[in-house]
Amino acid sequence: MPTSLLKIKSKLDNCIGAGLTVTSHVGRKKVTKRHGILRETFPAVFIVELSHEENAVERVSYSYTDVLTNNIILDFDN
């Protein structure tokens, strides 16, 4: 991933509408994986719309800082 918040945002701006898997580190040795679609980007956060079958919530937001610090890992579908 890029090394600055502006680079992360610009890369995600180009991927709006793409499917992705978000792997997030919840706690000690706990990892969650969620599959969804990148819907919107804002100055400090981006929104992922999750698939309804797998998740109880419809949308979740993450900050670009989470990507920069590797708290979450984004894997885009090809």
N, C-alpha and C positions, 0 to 999 in steps of 0.2 A: 504494500500500500504506500501511497505518497507520504511525504514527511512533513507536510504542513496542513493546517486546517483548510486553507483556501484551495489547495490542490485536491484534497479529499472532496470538498464541496463541488468543485468543477467536474471531477470525475463522476460523481453521483448525479450531477445535473444532466450529463450525457446518457445516463442509464435509466432515466425515468420511464416506467412502464415495463421494465425488465424483471423477470423472475429471479429470485435469489433465496439463499438459505442463510439465516443469521444464526451463528453459533455464539452464545453468550455464556460467560463464566459467572455463575450465580453465587457460588461460595466455595468453600474448600472442597475440591474434587467434584463439584457439581457443575454440569454443563447442560444447557438446554439448546435444542435446535428447533428453529421455526422456519417454515417455508412460506413465502409470500411474494408480493409484488411491490417494488419501490414506487410509491405514488406521488410524493411531493418532497421538495426540499425547501427549507427555510434558512435564514441566516445562521441559526445555532443548532437546529435539529433537522432530521429527515423522518418521513413517515413510511412505514411498511404496512401494507394491507395484507393480513394473514388469511390463509385458507380456512373456511368455516368448519370443515370436517375435522381438522386436527386441533383446533384451538378454541378456547372459550371466548377470547376477546377478538374483535374484528381488526383493530388497528393498534399499532404500537409505535412509539417514537424513540429514537436514539439520537445521541449527540455525536458530532464529528469527533469530539474528544475521546469518546469510547472507541472509535476506530483507530485513532492515533495512538492510544495507550494499549491497544490490543485487548481491551475488555470484551469486545465483540469482533468476530471475524465474518466478513461478507464473502460469500461464494455465489457468483452470478451464474445462472443457467446459460448454456451456450446453445 
